[in-house]
């Protein structure tokens, strides 16, 4: 049926970009740490207290107005310290566990924390060998100024694989550079004197991807002065005044090897400097734009534009554990209002048998019109924080052309790979591999693996609304205590209602009914509520077993440590 699009506060997708980056990196870092802690639990204690503290701090910093980027300056001075401290703790705890997990040996152990088997780029840092071997095949290692890199295939999900550093002969370089043109096994890409992509030819699919006469990876700075709520809003007229970022200070190929080639571009716009490393890979179809921005503007918006030659009137945006398709034309007032939309790790434009995905590692604001995808990078409002976003920014986005639709091309997996890089540590024996868990269905994501708590099956509390007065509901809420099923309710009226409900539940032997929890469910329609604690997997079954005549409302809450949390 579509979505309820709030025609307001579109700037909150982007304001205070550093804070949004800290949030995503911390969430994903904690997920990786939880997995590594489960794998290493026999050797190292599971860091229950540390994880609890880290998650609570992460959740605290998601509070309104912190995460939207609409708090005062002092808030972000504090969150910077907290995100830096959490990153340091997560890194140290993760390194300890990878070191314990790496088998004894002179090799290198590579960890894939995602739920998909992956073939991807790995940063090896101090590896001096020119190749890695898994005991069967040999893969080239390329030295860069930031450490060695390699492309390693078939890394098992939620697990690791070991490689041995070896010295091998020279490897064929399939990345060919001729002036401002590069040809890879996947693409032919041409740049103009401003460092803009004038041609991106998909060799695998025999397809020109850039709209004729336009430029891909065009950065554009817009004047951004909304009528109200500076750090909250982007108004529809922001496109009326803009400057293309074409002032190139430096452009050179800094990496030319068998694994990847890198074009570095330094640009200047107004008082700000934008540096990019554009990575092209010999064995990976992604094109990564690793970007650093020293931003000194206020009330200006920065976007990266990709006008792709794809015939469609809709785009797909990732949302939490799913996606939504939105129209990109402006036929109605509702369509016109949707000039800035929220997406998580990726968006995609596809026609029948071809499409292009735009991935990112910490951005949320997007706009799509007539096949032109734009990623909103920086919004520097002045109210209530007069220096919002006027600082260093670090982020990466990637272009991923593909055959068929985003589903067939596994765009979701590529977005996870960009956001959760492969990790490597010293130690291991070539060929040794381990996977804790995997899923053979392409439409299922195995994301989080963590140690179970005291109750190995996290319960869901189901609130079942039954007739009753507000006063009765409030009285029950004050007690809010767990009560065994064999202990009757002191109130005869509610005791009778509970008896009727329990009779329904107990008539189904496959249901394991555990206990009853009395609480207020915000008095939906002034109805009293009883909450029944159920294992997660049985929640839906329980609801279906109840007769419709008993139900006036249903709500689902999580129950943790004898406390209710919405």
Long-range contacts (C-beta under 8 A, 24 or more apart in sequence): 3-324, 3-326, 5-334, 5-337, 5-338, 5-341, 7-337, 7-338, 8-232, 8-233, 9-68, 9-229, 9-232, 9-233, 10-233, 10-234, 10-339, 10-340, 10-365, 11-69, 11-224, 11-226, 11-229, 11-231, 11-232, 11-233, 11-234, 11-365, 11-379, 11-381, 12-68, 12-69, 12-70, 12-231, 12-232, 13-340, 13-342, 13-364, 13-365, 13-366, 13-376, 14-69, 14-301, 14-363, 14-364, 14-365, 14-376, 14-377, 14-378, 14-379, 15-68, 15-69, 15-70, 15-231, 15-232, 15-379, 15-381, 15-388, 15-389, 16-69, 16-70, 16-71, 16-76, 16-231, 16-385, 16-388, 16-389, 17-69, 17-362, 17-363, 17-377, 17-378, 17-379, 17-389, 17-393, 17-395, 18-76, 18-80, 18-389, 18-391, 18-393, 19-61, 19-66, 19-67, 19-69, 19-76, 19-79, 19-83, 20-67, 20-69, 20-362, 20-363, 20-364, 21-361, 21-362, 21-394, 21-395, 22-61, 22-79, 22-80, 22-83, 22-87, 23-58, 23-61, 23-62, 23-67, 23-83, 24-361, 24-362, 24-419, 25-83, 25-87, 25-362, 26-54, 26-58, 26-83, 26-86, 26-87, 26-90, 27-58, 28-419, 28-420, 29-86, 29-87, 29-90, 29-91, 29-94, 30-54, 30-55, 30-58, 30-90, 31-113, 31-420, 31-447, 31-448, 32-90, 32-94, 32-113, 32-420, 32-423, 33-90, 33-93, 33-94, 33-97, 34-448, 34-449, 34-450, 34-451, 35-113, 35-158, 35-436, 35-448, 35-449, 35-450, 36-94, 36-97, 36-98, 36-101, 36-111, 36-113, 37-93, 37-97, 37-450, 37-451, 38-436, 38-449, 38-450, 38-451, 39-97, 39-101, 39-159, 39-436, 40-96, 40-97, 40-100, 40-101, 41-451, 43-100, 43-101, 44-96, 44-97, 44-100, 46-451, 47-93, 48-451, 50-89, 50-93, 51-450, 54-86, 54-89, 54-90, 57-82, 57-86, 58-86, 68-232, 69-231, 69-379, 69-388, 70-229, 70-231, 70-232, 70-384, 70-385, 71-384, 71-385, 72-384, 72-385, 73-385, 73-386, 73-387, 73-388, 76-385, 76-388, 94-423, 95-425, 98-423, 98-425, 99-425, 99-426, 99-427, 101-160, 102-160, 102-162, 102-425, 102-426, 102-427, 102-428, 103-162, 103-427, 103-428, 103-429, 103-432, 104-427, 104-429, 105-162, 105-164, 105-427, 105-428, 105-429, 106-164, 106-165, 106-427, 107-162, 107-163, 107-164, 107-165, 107-427, 107-428, 107-429, 107-430, 108-132, 108-162, 108-163, 108-164, 108-165, 108-424, 108-425, 108-426, 108-427, 108-428, 109-160, 109-161, 109-162, 109-163, 109-424, 109-425, 109-426, 109-427, 109-428, 110-152, 110-155, 110-160, 110-161, 110-162, 110-163, 110-422, 110-423, 110-424, 111-159, 111-160, 111-422, 111-423, 111-424, 111-425, 112-155, 112-156, 112-157, 112-158, 112-159, 112-160, 112-161, 112-422, 113-158, 113-420, 113-423, 114-157, 114-158, 114-413, 114-416, 114-417, 114-420, 115-157, 115-158, 115-416, 115-437, 115-438, 115-439, 115-445, 115-446, 115-447, 116-157, 116-410, 116-413, 116-416, 116-417, 116-445, 116-446, 117-154, 117-155, 117-156, 117-157, 117-438, 118-155, 118-157, 118-413, 118-417, 118-422, 119-151, 119-152, 119-153, 119-154, 119-155, 119-283, 119-284, 120-151, 120-152, 120-155, 120-284, 120-417, 120-421, 120-422, 121-149, 121-150, 121-151, 121-259, 121-260, 121-281, 121-284, 121-421, 121-422, 122-149, 122-150, 122-151, 122-152, 122-421, 122-422, 122-424, 123-147, 123-148, 123-149, 123-421, 123-422, 123-424, 124-148, 124-149, 124-150, 124-424, 125-424, 127-165, 128-165, 129-165, 129-166, 129-167, 130-167, 130-168, 131-165, 131-166, 131-167, 131-168, 131-171, 132-163, 132-164, 132-165, 132-166, 133-163, 133-164, 133-166, 133-430, 134-161, 134-162, 134-163, 134-164, 134-430, 134-431, 135-164, 135-430, 135-431, 136-431, 138-166, 138-168, 139-163, 140-168, 140-171, 140-257, 140-258, 140-259, 141-165, 141-259, 142-255, 142-257, 142-258, 142-259, 142-260, 143-257, 144-255, 144-257, 144-262, 145-254, 149-259, 149-260, 150-259, 151-259, 151-281, 151-282, 151-283, 151-284, 152-422, 153-283, 155-422, 156-433, 156-434, 156-435, 156-438, 157-435, 157-437, 157-438, 157-439, 157-446, 158-435, 158-436, 158-437, 158-438, 158-446, 158-449, 159-433, 159-434, 159-435, 159-436, 160-433, 160-434, 161-432, 161-433, 161-434, 162-428, 162-429, 162-430, 162-431, 162-432, 162-433, 163-428, 163-430, 164-428, 164-429, 164-430, 171-258, 172-258, 173-256, 173-257, 173-258, 173-282, 174-258, 174-282, 175-256, 175-257, 175-258, 175-260, 175-261, 175-280, 175-282, 177-253, 177-256, 177-261, 182-261, 182-263, 182-280, 184-261, 184-280, 184-281, 184-282, 185-282, 185-283, 186-285, 187-280, 187-287, 187-401, 189-280, 189-287, 191-251, 191-263, 193-248, 194-246, 194-248, 195-248, 195-251, 195-263, 195-265, 195-267, 195-276, 196-246, 200-399, 200-401, 202-401, 204-285, 204-403, 205-354, 205-401, 205-403, 207-354, 207-401, 208-309, 209-308, 209-309, 209-310, 209-356, 209-401, 210-307, 210-308, 210-309, 211-307, 211-308, 211-309, 211-371, 211-372, 212-309, 214-307, 214-372, 215-305, 215-307, 216-305, 216-306, 216-307, 216-308, 216-399, 217-278, 217-289, 217-304, 217-305, 217-306, 217-399, 218-244, 218-245, 218-304, 218-305, 218-306, 218-307, 219-244, 219-245, 219-267, 219-269, 219-274, 219-302, 219-303, 219-304, 219-305, 219-377, 220-244, 220-245, 220-302, 220-303, 220-305, 221-245, 221-269, 221-270, 221-297, 221-300, 221-301, 221-302, 222-300, 222-301, 222-302, 222-303, 223-299, 223-300, 223-301, 224-299, 224-300, 224-301, 224-379, 224-380, 224-381, 225-299, 226-381, 229-383, 230-299, 230-381, 230-382, 230-383, 231-379, 231-381, 231-382, 231-383, 231-384, 231-385, 231-388, 232-381, 234-301, 234-340, 234-365, 234-379, 236-336, 236-337, 236-339, 238-301, 243-269, 243-270, 245-269, 245-274, 245-302, 249-273, 255-279, 258-282, 259-283, 270-296, 270-297, 270-300, 271-296, 271-297, 272-296, 272-297, 285-400, 285-401, 285-402, 286-359, 286-398, 286-399, 286-400, 286-414, 286-418, 287-398, 287-399, 287-400, 288-396, 288-397, 288-398, 288-418, 289-396, 289-397, 289-398, 289-399, 290-396, 291-377, 291-393, 291-394, 291-395, 291-396, 291-397, 292-392, 292-393, 292-394, 293-377, 293-378, 293-392, 293-393, 293-394, 294-392, 295-378, 295-380, 295-389, 295-390, 295-391, 295-392, 295-393, 296-390, 297-380, 297-390, 298-380, 298-381, 298-382, 298-386, 298-387, 298-388, 298-390, 299-380, 299-381, 299-382, 300-378, 300-380, 301-376, 301-378, 301-379, 301-380, 302-376, 302-377, 302-378, 302-379, 303-367, 303-374, 303-375, 303-376, 303-377, 304-374, 304-375, 304-377, 304-397, 305-372, 305-373, 305-374, 306-356, 306-358, 306-372, 306-373, 306-374, 306-375, 306-399, 307-370, 307-371, 307-372, 307-373, 308-349, 308-356, 308-371, 308-372, 308-373, 309-371, 310-349, 310-350, 310-351, 310-354, 310-355, 310-356, 310-371, 311-351, 311-371, 312-349, 312-350, 312-351, 312-371, 314-349, 315-347, 315-348, 315-349, 315-368, 315-373, 316-347, 316-348, 316-349, 316-350, 316-406, 317-341, 317-342, 317-343, 317-344, 317-347, 317-366, 318-343, 318-344, 318-345, 318-346, 318-347, 318-412, 318-415, 319-343, 319-344, 320-344, 321-445, 326-368, 328-368, 328-369, 328-370, 328-371, 329-369, 330-369, 339-367, 339-369, 340-365, 340-366, 340-367, 340-376, 341-365, 341-366, 341-367, 341-368, 342-366, 345-415, 345-416, 345-418, 345-419, 346-406, 346-411, 346-412, 346-414, 346-415, 347-373, 348-405, 348-406, 348-411, 349-373, 350-404, 350-405, 350-406, 353-403, 353-404, 354-401, 354-402, 354-403, 354-404, 355-401, 355-402, 355-404, 355-405, 355-406, 355-409, 356-399, 356-400, 356-401, 356-402, 357-399, 357-400, 357-401, 357-402, 357-406, 357-409, 357-411, 357-414, 357-415, 358-397, 358-398, 358-399, 358-400, 359-397, 359-398, 359-399, 359-400, 359-411, 359-414, 359-415, 359-418, 360-395, 360-396, 360-397, 360-398, 360-418, 361-395, 361-396, 361-397, 361-418, 361-419, 362-395, 363-395, 363-397, 407-442, 407-443, 410-442, 412-445, 416-445, 457-535, 457-536, 457-537, 458-536, 458-558, 459-514, 459-533, 459-534, 459-535, 459-536, 459-558, 459-559, 460-533, 460-534, 460-535, 460-536, 460-539, 460-556, 460-557, 460-558, 460-559, 461-517, 461-519, 461-531, 461-532, 461-533, 461-534, 461-556, 461-557, 461-558, 461-559, 461-564, 462-531, 462-532, 462-533, 462-534, 462-539, 462-542, 462-543, 462-554, 462-555, 462-556, 463-519, 463-521, 463-529, 463-530, 463-531, 463-553, 463-554, 463-555, 463-556, 463-557, 464-501, 464-529, 464-530, 464-531, 464-532, 464-546, 464-550, 464-551, 464-553, 464-554, 465-521, 465-524, 465-525, 465-527, 465-528, 465-529, 465-551, 465-552, 465-553, 465-554, 465-555, 466-497, 466-501, 466-527, 466-528, 466-529, 466-530, 466-550, 466-552, 467-497, 467-527, 467-528, 467-552, 468-493, 468-494, 468-497, 468-527, 468-528, 469-526, 469-528, 470-523, 470-526, 472-528, 473-520, 473-521, 473-523, 473-526, 473-527, 473-528, 473-529, 474-520, 474-523, 476-518, 476-519, 476-520, 476-528, 476-529, 476-530, 477-518, 477-519, 477-520, 479-518, 480-517, 480-518, 480-519, 480-564, 481-517, 481-518, 482-515, 482-516, 482-517, 482-562, 483-515, 483-516, 483-517, 483-518, 484-515, 485-513, 485-514, 485-515, 485-516, 494-528, 494-530, 497-530, 498-530, 500-550, 501-530, 501-532, 501-546, 501-550, 504-545, 504-546, 504-547, 504-550, 505-532, 505-542, 505-545, 505-546, 508-545, 510-541, 511-538, 511-541, 511-542, 511-545, 512-538, 517-559, 517-564, 519-564, 521-553, 521-555, 524-552, 524-553, 524-555, 525-552, 525-553, 527-552, 527-553, 529-553, 529-555, 531-557, 531-559, 533-559
